[in-house]
């Protein structure tokens, strides 16, 4: 079967002329004496276009060259390759295709260039892989984008440019009343989705809205309240006489996290006997952080000290452990997938609710006790003990030192305040 020809050109219709004198670019696909126009979400003036090469003109002897011609031409190459690949696939499979079929495949709203479809595929893959937290984050972001844009189901990746993201930012802040950290939550997910699409060859970086001169996600994040506990509060937690079993459970989980290098509750939940390995210099808890999606994430090894062993013994003696879990976070048998994820989230809410009560009972002034503070308190303890940032980063399981610096920079005010005492 002979491959049908196609053409990319400006759509020279007076009714479609833009205020700057440019016309929308279209892909013209022909078959059996018929043709279909597909918008490419870009525009060009007649002076900026090279009809022979079906690309933006680059000859500097010509006037009014498009300022982004090189990037746009790279993107057009990917468009032409996609068209050729689809047509070749039809030829190889001897498919009796239609113009509408081609349009759907080219836009591919169900799988590739359609942003909603790509979102859905990623969510499905993450869910199947057991990464329910990340899947939920993407699902919430997709839901918010559809509330923001009633036409989102028709959007392709070229539509998600800086202006679009800026409008989404305005919607979150003005219409939804979202604060900086919530805005950052959605924008990080959208950025990760676009990065993934570009990496997989489903999107071009021509209209990428983030990056050096694009929308800054980091500027949206608000500095959070001090999250580490002063050393006297840590000691109070260790020695407090607590009658309530629920508060004992929460206190000991907090201390377990603190002794285990700030281990997150989700990682504590999944610990089993298989996570304990024997090395020459002792027994170790070995695990990968669930927050890190990649299977190549480093394995964190924590030597089981007397304090850790004492807590493991307490949980074994005083709580009901299911299956071979080391800690009483997961308390239901047979849960997996979304059900297990929801169960752990519910346990985490109870954990923090009990910690809040415990902090009030112990009269922790100016601090709302929460699970986050175990990790931050561990980092602060190492910092104050003169441990290098490289070692702290390794212990926390961070991918790079910049993340650790974010943790430690918030501690600088304590150093400054102490220095001011000499004034």
C-alpha positions in Angstrom: 0.0 0.0 0.0 1.4 3.3 -1.0 1.9 5.8 1.8 -0.3 8.9 1.4 1.5 12.2 1.3 1.0 14.9 4.0 1.9 18.5 4.3 2.5 21.0 7.0 1.7 24.7 6.3 0.1 27.8 7.6 -3.7 27.9 7.1 -4.1 31.0 5.1 -7.6 31.8 5.9 -8.5 35.5 6.7 -10.9 34.4 9.4 -8.1 32.5 11.2 -5.5 35.3 10.9 -4.1 36.2 14.3 -3.6 39.8 15.6 0.2 39.5 14.9 -0.4 38.6 11.2 0.4 34.9 11.7 -1.8 32.0 10.7 -2.3 28.6 12.5 -0.1 25.7 11.4 -2.0 22.7 10.1 -1.1 19.2 9.2 -2.9 18.3 5.9 -3.3 14.5 5.5 -4.7 13.1 2.3 -6.2 9.7 1.4 -8.4 8.5 -1.5 -9.0 12.0 -2.9 -10.0 13.4 0.5 -8.1 15.4 3.0 -8.3 16.4 6.7 -6.8 19.5 8.5 -5.3 18.9 11.9 -4.3 21.9 14.0 -0.7 21.8 15.3 -1.2 24.5 18.0 1.5 26.7 16.5 1.5 29.6 14.1 3.6 31.3 11.4 3.5 34.3 9.1 4.0 33.7 5.4 7.4 35.4 5.7 8.5 33.1 8.5 7.6 29.9 6.7 9.7 27.9 4.2 7.1 26.1 2.0 9.8 23.9 0.3 11.0 22.4 3.6 7.7 22.7 5.4 9.5 24.3 8.3 10.3 27.7 9.8 12.7 29.7 7.6 16.3 29.9 9.0 18.0 31.9 6.2 19.1 35.1 8.0 18.9 37.0 4.7 15.1 36.8 5.1 13.3 39.3 7.2 11.0 38.6 10.2 12.4 35.2 11.1 10.6 33.5 14.0 12.6 34.0 17.2 12.1 30.4 18.2 12.6 28.9 14.8 15.3 26.4 15.8 13.3 24.9 18.7 10.1 24.9 16.7 11.8 23.1 13.7 13.1 20.4 16.1 9.5 20.0 17.3 8.3 19.8 13.7 10.8 17.1 13.0 9.2 15.0 15.7 5.7 15.7 14.3 6.8 14.5 10.8 8.4 11.4 12.3 5.2 10.6 14.2 3.2 11.0 11.0 5.6 8.8 9.1 5.6 6.2 11.9 1.8 6.0 11.9 1.5 5.7 8.2 4.2 3.0 8.1 2.5 1.1 10.8 -0.7 1.2 8.7 1.2 -0.1 5.7 3.0 -2.8 7.6 -0.2 -4.1 9.2 -2.2 -3.6 5.9 -4.7 -1.5 7.8 -7.5 0.1 5.7 -7.4 3.3 7.6 -9.5 6.4 7.5 -8.7 10.1 7.9 -10.6 10.1 11.2 -8.7 7.0 12.4 -5.4 8.8 11.5 -6.5 11.9 13.4 -7.3 9.9 16.5 -4.0 8.0 16.3 -2.0 11.2 15.7 -3.6 13.1 18.6 -3.9 9.9 20.5 -5.9 11.3 23.3 -6.2 7.8 24.7 -2.5 7.1 25.0 0.2 9.5 23.9 -0.1 13.1 22.9 -3.4 13.6 24.7 -2.4 14.9 28.2 -5.4 13.4 30.0 -4.8 10.0 28.4 -1.1 10.1 29.3 -2.1 11.0 32.9 -4.5 8.0 33.0 -1.8 5.6 31.7 0.7 6.8 34.2 -1.8 6.5 37.0 -2.7 2.9 35.9 1.0 1.9 35.7 1.8 3.3 39.1 -1.2 1.6 40.6 -0.3 -1.8 39.1 3.3 -1.3 40.4 2.0 -0.7 43.9 3.0 3.0 44.0 -0.4 4.1 45.2 0.9 7.3 46.8 2.3 8.6 43.5 -0.8 7.4 41.6 -3.1 9.3 44.0 -1.0 12.4 43.6 -1.3 12.3 39.8 -5.0 11.4 40.0 -5.7 14.4 42.3 -3.8 16.7 39.9 -5.6 15.4 36.9 -8.9 16.0 38.7 -7.9 19.6 39.5 -6.8 20.3 35.9 -10.2 19.1 34.6 -12.0 21.4 37.1 -9.8 24.3 35.9 -10.2 23.5 32.2 -13.5 22.1 30.8 -11.7 21.4 27.6 -8.8 19.5 29.2 -9.8 16.2 27.6 -9.0 17.7 24.2 -5.6 19.2 25.2 -2.3 17.9 23.7 1.1 18.5 25.2 1.8 21.5 23.0 -1.1 23.3 24.8 0.5 23.0 28.2 2.8 26.0 27.8 3.9 28.8 30.2 0.7 30.8 29.7 -1.4 27.7 30.4 0.4 26.9 33.6 0.3 30.5 34.7 -3.5 30.5 34.3 -3.7 27.2 36.3 -1.6 28.9 39.0 -4.1 31.8 39.1 -7.1 29.4 39.3 -5.5 27.5 42.2 -4.7 30.7 44.2 -7.7 32.9 43.3 -10.6 30.6 42.5 -9.7 27.7 44.8 -7.9 29.7 47.6 -4.9 27.3 47.6 -1.8 28.3 49.5 1.8 28.0 48.4 2.5 24.5 49.4 -0.8 23.2 47.9 -0.1 25.0 44.6 3.4 23.4 44.7 1.9 20.0 45.2 -0.1 20.2 42.0 2.6 21.9 40.0 5.3 19.4 41.0 3.0 16.6 39.8 2.3 18.3 36.5 6.0 19.0 36.0 6.9 15.4 36.7 4.2 14.2 34.3 5.6 16.5 31.5 9.2 15.4 32.2 8.1 11.8 31.9 6.2 12.4 28.6 9.3 14.2 27.2 11.6 11.4 28.3 9.3 8.7 26.7 9.2 10.7 23.5 5.5 11.5 23.8 6.0 15.3 24.1 8.4 17.9 22.9 10.3 20.3 25.2 9.6 23.2 22.8 6.6 24.4 24.9 7.9 23.1 28.2 6.6 25.6 30.8 9.0 24.9 33.6 12.8 25.1 33.7 15.3 28.0 34.1 13.2 30.7 32.5 9.8 29.1 33.1 7.4 28.7 35.9 9.2 28.2 39.2 7.6 25.6 41.5 10.1 26.2 44.3 8.9 29.8 44.7 5.4 28.5 45.6 6.6 26.5 48.6 6.2 28.3 51.9 8.6 27.9 54.8 7.0 25.6 57.3 7.0 25.9 61.0 10.0 24.5 62.9 9.5 20.8 62.9 12.3 19.4 65.0 12.1 18.9 68.8 14.5 20.5 71.3 16.6 17.8 73.0 14.7 18.3 76.3 11.4 17.4 74.6 13.0 14.2 73.1 14.1 13.2 76.6 10.6 13.9 77.9 9.2 11.6 75.3 11.6 8.9 76.2 11.0 9.0 80.0 7.3 10.0 80.2 5.0 7.6 82.1 2.0 7.0 79.8 -1.1 5.1 80.8 -3.1 5.3 77.5 -2.2 2.3 75.2 -3.0 4.5 72.1 -0.5 7.2 73.3 2.1 4.6 74.2 1.7 3.1 70.7 2.2 6.6 69.1 5.1 7.6 71.4 7.0 4.3 70.7 6.4 4.6 66.9 7.8 8.1 67.0 10.9 7.0 68.9 11.3 4.1 66.5 11.3 6.6 63.6 13.8 8.8 65.5 16.2 6.0 66.3 15.9 4.6 62.7 17.2 7.7 61.0 13.9 9.4 60.6 12.1 6.5 58.9 8.7 7.4 57.5 5.6 5.7 58.8 4.9 4.1 55.4 8.3 2.5 55.4 7.9 1.4 59.0 4.5 -0.1 58.0 6.1 -2.5 55.5 9.0 -3.7 57.6 9.0 -7.5 58.0 11.4 -10.1 59.3 12.9 -10.2 55.8 14.2 -6.6 56.3 16.5 -7.7 59.1 19.8 -9.0 57.9 22.9 -10.2 59.8 26.3 -8.7 58.9 29.7 -9.2 60.5 29.2 -6.1 62.8 25.6 -6.8 63.9 22.0 -7.0 62.8 20.6 -4.4 60.4 17.3 -3.2 59.2 17.6 -2.8 55.4 15.0 -1.2 53.2 14.3 1.2 50.3 12.2 4.3 50.8 8.6 4.0 49.4 8.8 7.7 48.5 11.4 6.9 45.9 9.7 5.3 42.9 12.8 4.0 41.2 13.9 0.4 41.9 17.5 1.7 41.7 17.0 3.7 44.9 19.7 3.1 47.4 19.2 0.6 50.2 19.3 2.2 53.7 21.0 0.1 56.3 20.3 0.8 60.0 22.1 -1.1 62.7 19.7 -2.4 65.3 20.8 -0.7 68.5 19.7 -1.5 72.0 17.1 1.3 71.8 15.7 -0.1 68.5 15.6 -3.7 69.8 13.9 -2.6 73.0 11.1 -1.0 71.0 10.8 -4.1 68.7 10.5 -6.2 71.8 7.8 -3.9 73.3 5.7 -4.0 70.1 6.0 -7.8 70.0 4.9 -8.1 73.6 2.2 -5.4 73.9 0.6 -5.1 70.5 -1.0 -7.5 68.0 1.2 -8.0 65.0 -0.3 -9.5 61.8 1.6 -11.7 59.4 5.3 -11.1 59.8 5.2 -7.3 60.1 7.6 -5.9 62.7 5.4 -3.1 63.8 1.7 -2.6 64.5 1.0 -0.2 61.7 -0.7 -2.6 59.2 -3.3 -4.3 61.4 -5.5 -6.0 58.8 -4.7 -9.2 56.9 -5.2 -9.6 53.1 -5.1 -5.9 52.3 -3.2 -4.8 49.1 -3.3 -2.0 46.5 -5.6 0.9 47.2 -7.1 -0.8 50.2 -3.8 -1.2 51.9 -2.8 2.4 50.9 -6.0 3.8 52.5 -5.5 1.6 55.6 -1.9 3.0 56.1 -3.2 6.6 55.6 -5.9 6.1 58.2 -3.3 4.7 60.6 -1.1 7.7 59.9 -4.0 10.1 60.7 -4.5 8.3 64.1 -0.8 8.4 64.7 -0.6 12.1 64.3 -3.9 12.7 66.2 -2.4 10.8 69.2 0.9 12.7 68.9 -0.9 16.0 69.0 -2.6 14.9 72.3 0.7 13.6 73.7 2.4 16.9 72.9 -0.3 18.8 74.8 -0.1 16.4 77.8 3.6 16.8 78.0 3.3 20.6 77.7 5.4 21.0 74.5 5.1 24.8 74.2 4.9 26.3 70.7 5.1 22.9 69.0 2.4 20.7 67.6 3.8 17.2 67.9 3.6 15.3 64.6 5.3 12.4 62.9 7.4 14.7 60.7 9.3 15.9 63.7 11.0 12.5 64.2 12.9 12.8 60.9 13.7 16.5 61.4 14.8 16.0 65.0 17.1 13.2 63.9 18.7 15.5 61.3 19.0 18.3 63.9 20.7 15.9 66.4 23.3 14.9 63.9 23.9 18.5 62.8 24.4 19.6 66.4 26.8 16.7 66.9 29.1 18.0 64.2 28.2 15.3 61.6 28.9 16.4 58.1 26.0 17.2 55.7 27.2 14.4 53.4 26.7 11.8 56.1 23.4 13.3 57.2 22.2 13.1 53.5 23.2 9.5 53.3 21.5 8.6 56.5 18.2 10.3 55.4 18.3 8.5 52.1 18.3 11.7 50.0 19.2 11.4 46.4 21.3 14.6 46.5 22.7 17.0 49.0 20.4 19.9 48.0 17.5 18.1 49.6 19.4 17.7 52.8 20.4 21.4 52.7 16.8 22.3 52.6 16.3 20.4 55.9 19.3 22.0 57.5 18.9 25.5 56.3 15.9 25.9 58.6 18.2 25.2 61.6 20.4 28.3 60.8 18.1 30.6 62.9 19.0 28.7 66.0 22.7 29.3 65.4 22.1 33.0 64.7 20.0 33.4 67.8 22.8 31.8 69.9 25.4 34.1 68.4 23.2 37.1 69.2 23.5 36.3 72.9 27.0 37.7 73.0 25.7 41.1 71.9 
